[in-house]
Amino acid sequence: MCNLLSLLLLLFSFTIVAAQTSNNATTKWLTLNVRQGISRRTTRFDGRQQKILMVQDVQRRLQPLGLWLNIQNDTFFRQHHRNMSNFIISLSRDLLVNYISSPEVNFLRSIVPKFDPRVTKLVFQFLGQDDVEPSTNQTYGSLLKNLGFIKAFASEILVPKSYIWPVDNSFYLQPHTSLVLDAHKEGLQIFASEFANDVHFAYNYSYDPVAEYLSFVDNGNFSVDGVLSDFPVTPSATIDCFTHLDKNDKPQAKILIITSEGASGDYPGCTNLAYTKAAMDGADVLDCPVQMTKDGIPFCLGSINLIDKTTIFESSFGNIVDSVPELNISLGIVTVKLTWDEIKSLKPVISNPWSEVGLDRNPKASNEGNFVSLVDFLSYATNAMTVSGVMISIENAAYLANQGFGVIAAVLEALRSFGYHNQTAKKVMIQSKDSSVLKEFKKSSYELVYRIADDIRDIESSNISEIKSFATSIVLTKKSVFPSEEEFLVGKTDVVQKLQSSNLPVYVQGFNNEYASQVWDFFADSSVEINSYVAGAGIDGVITDFPGTAARYRRSHCLGYKDRPPYLSPIEPGGLLQFMPPQYSPALPPIANIAPTACNESTANAAPTYPIGQSSVLIGILRCCLAILLADLLIF
């Protein structure tokens, strides 16, 4: 999807190229196909299906609330005998043009007398600070120091977002500049550009595009007057739904926020830092995947294989690597090979599930934090005022029992030592994909959570009855709710409704902020994804590496509106499929009516089944972009 600015740049450049092929002897017309300008985006919408629009087409077909025209290369056009000033003036006789922008001083100067500033705003666009503006032969960085000069021919400026919030070479934010305040002091409105949800932006935002927009419009010091975005749904929702939120604001949605190894998107999972960050971010339930040490100490770690979560290869213990066929580990060092003191001597490693596409998590904290024992974890959770409960995850109990370690008994003893067996102040959840583990806790008052690790398309009443014999709630994968194929939603199951109708709350795992973790339908926006599962599927809770994103969503102003805005509507599964050529549509798998089995760990690991199919100016610009996006889909 391209924003309004990009759309019009594409229009003008292609129109001129086609005209230049015409000569006195013959006329040749180029057939041009549009494509995404960022290589990592899907190519399924590229090609003849998407047409290049004239400005008049945009106005006639889309009827946007506003129109912004950008003239990027007036000097080049003039060299090729194309007068863009005359074109714009002629166009404005038939169309209402709200904004005209250009990075060239002389172009804006030439049209100043032709437009009423109360109707059409002229915007000077800054390019890279070392780029040279052709009219003045000065760099844009030099022009930035003379905003009074700009004020003579423009009432607004458009700058790359890095002009306001610089980013260092390691992709961390530097202190903000004074540019916004300087522009406002000079009487200039200021817009920020180069926003896209699916590009690498500062690690400080935890891959959350809403957090980035908030730093420009709701930081307590200044606010820009507008933004230009490739994904207008995100700034539109940010302005309306997420500005001026306080962490103590009342939740507007009933949804349980459960961590996945604490705030493991920001710090190494299951460390003191990850749990502290999760509590600060508003998580309800902190989770501890329990492992056992050689000396029988239960502790929190996301994998029984120390290679997955620690720097053990950099230690003196790296030579004890071995295979563990019972756990399908071909190369590993299981936790029971080391004592608790030896494990504490290792450094943790942050999880990077999307590193293959260049999305590493918080490199500065990649080995920070300390591992915590189950006792330490329970002590912290008990005293954390904002935390309402804990979730203890137990896997590999049979293997550990064969090695002489009673993990279930160790968990029960730790819970008893903190009085969790006879108190109701804090929720206790026991999670496992092994039904025999949950049955060991059947006599307790704890919530027993059965995790169905595979993607399912349906579930039979008989299976639900069996699950209810040992569990009181369910964890599903995201694809078990919204099936997807080749990164596009293809349908919605009724598994959630079936389970809830049997009084089994449903939590969904796998929520991350990185755009690579989401199907294209969610516009690379983790808040859009969460909203679709909560408002569209009615799930009871999320299990997430980034609890702060879910906690902010839960406090959204828009969730309290009687009539929610369109950008807070759940995504319709399959909505994007109709806009791509048939030959590019995802290939759907054959229908298979296979339901999960809830007997023991071996059956729970069966092969997966597959499903089938805040200023008025700022808001005005965002709505214009949103109209372009939605209407663009409707046209084609």
Secondary structure, 3 states (H helix, E strand, C coil): CCCHHHHHHHHHHHHHHHHHCECCCCECCCCCCECCCCCCCCCCCCECCCCCCCHHHHHHHHCCCCCEEECCCHHHHHHCCCCHHHHHHHHHCCCCCCEEEECCHHHHHHHHHHCCCCCCEEEEECCCCCCEECCCCEEHHHHCCCHHHHHCCCCEEEEEHHHCCCECCCCCECCCCCHHHHHHHCCCEEEEEEECCCCCCCHHHCCCHHHHHHHHHCCCCCCCCEEEECCCHHHHHHHHHHCCCCCCCCCCCCCEEEEECCECCCCCCCEHHHHHHHHHHCCCEEEEEEEECCCCCEEECCCCEHHHHECHHHCCCHHHCEEEHHHCEEEECEHHHCCHHHHHCCCECCCCCCHHHCCCCCHHHCCCCCECEHHHHHHHHHHCCCCCEEEEECCCHHHHHHCCCCHHHHHHHHHHHCCHHHCCCCEEEEEECCHHHHHCCCCCCCEEEEECCCCCCCCCHHHHHHHHCCCCEEEECHHHCCCEECCEECCCCCHHHHHHHCCCCEEEEEECCCHHHCCHHHCCCHHHHHHHHHHHCCCCEEEECCHHHHHHHHCCHHHHCCCCCHHHCCCCCCCCHHHCCHHHCCCCCCCCCCCCCCCCHHHHCCCCCCCCCCCHHHHHHHHHHHHHHHHHHHHC
